């Protein structure tokens, strides 16, 4: 049995689907990872996983380049003869499905983890592309041996209303999961009220992640003479038209508004420094940075938009604010600065929510169930020991080791 996992960056495969690939390999499945070349390809290979670079250019709109990519995928699938192809993000899901049809691959799964630039941006380029992308989605995602995995209920309803996919072909699997043994809470700090609150936004530096609102909230709270540290973890993404210019980041540093950490591999260490995780995004699939922060028992502040509101229940395990509203964001952060007992309660509840819903073992088991729908003799099912371990931790809040 063979599965190909196809994504638009090797970074995505390493950070979001490594656990799935390792689980597949552990159960005897031949796994091939495919993504454009980058530094994470070698890291995947160091884990004993097979990875090959793909000639995919994320910002490409040239018909000849896109046709060459489709032909490359067609040759790859014919040579490798996978039983299932699993494509992540809109472009990879669409192209994988088209190439799978042409090459006779028995089954295909498309995972769209967010609506992306084409559907979230208000600029003219995105508006022009939107109808064409909708047409491609309708063609690629429908079929008896096709499944579409979405991460939140809003996206499910959107795809069905827009007739981009049939409801019976859609499976809702929230997030790619989080390793709850790696992201763990520190013991409660008895001196938390005596030190400055530490807030972190961890995301690619894209405007639609709410970066401008975060900076403006920091500016407003600084004007109130509050002692709050604002961390910004992430790097610009030149492959995305919504990427923040590095010159803007340098201005914020000069003004003393944030501490910029750049790209961070060890987010668990960053969350150990922080009290609050903020994500004022305009729309998400299911933001992994929030569930990693929640697993670390940080209080969450995010926007009341698809994806984000699936993670946070307002006033229970975090606070929701309107999108594109820096003043509301600043007010929510100030509330946690003033009420450290609320800060602790929200963080503890956020951790409990992750254990029950977003543990990577739970998410991977649901993904494997989708594979088995399409290929009944697929050899994967979570072992009894794994199932019991997941149940134990969800029930007790403690790892089972």
HELIX and SHEET records of a PDB file:
HELIX    1   1 UNK A   10  UNK A   16  1                                   7    
HELIX    2   2 UNK A   18  UNK A   26  1                                   9    
HELIX    3   3 UNK A   39  UNK A   46  1                                   8    
HELIX    4   4 UNK A   63  UNK A   80  1                                  18    
HELIX    5   5 UNK A   90  UNK A  103  1                                  14    
HELIX    6   6 UNK A  116  UNK A  120  1                                   5    
HELIX    7   7 UNK A  124  UNK A  141  1                                  18    
HELIX    8   8 UNK A  153  UNK A  161  1                                   9    
HELIX    9   9 UNK A  167  UNK A  169  5                                   3    
HELIX   10  10 UNK A  192  UNK A  194  5                                   3    
HELIX   11  11 UNK A  207  UNK A  209  5                                   3    
HELIX   12  12 UNK A  211  UNK A  223  1                                  13    
HELIX   13  13 UNK A  246  UNK A  254  1                                   9    
HELIX   14  14 UNK A  267  UNK A  273  1                                   7    
HELIX   15  15 UNK A  288  UNK A  295  1                                   8    
HELIX   16  16 UNK A  308  UNK A  311  1                                   4    
HELIX   17  17 UNK A  326  UNK A  338  1                                  13    
HELIX   18  18 UNK A  340  UNK A  357  1                                  18    
HELIX   19  19 UNK A  360  UNK A  374  1                                  15    
HELIX   20  20 UNK A  384  UNK A  396  1                                  13    
SHEET    1   A 7 UNK A  50  UNK A  53  0                                        
SHEET    2   A 7 UNK A  30  UNK A  35  1                                        
SHEET    3   A 7 UNK A   2  UNK A   6  1                                        
SHEET    4   A 7 UNK A  84  UNK A  88  1                                        
SHEET    5   A 7 UNK A 107  UNK A 112  1                                        
SHEET    6   A 7 UNK A 146  UNK A 150  1                                        
SHEET    7   A 7 UNK A 170  UNK A 172  1                                        
SHEET    1   B 6 UNK A 259  UNK A 262  0                                        
SHEET    2   B 6 UNK A 228  UNK A 233  1                                        
SHEET    3   B 6 UNK A 197  UNK A 202  1                                        
SHEET    4   B 6 UNK A 276  UNK A 279  1                                        
SHEET    5   B 6 UNK A 299  UNK A 303  1                                        
SHEET    6   B 6 UNK A 318  UNK A 321  1                                        
END                                                                             
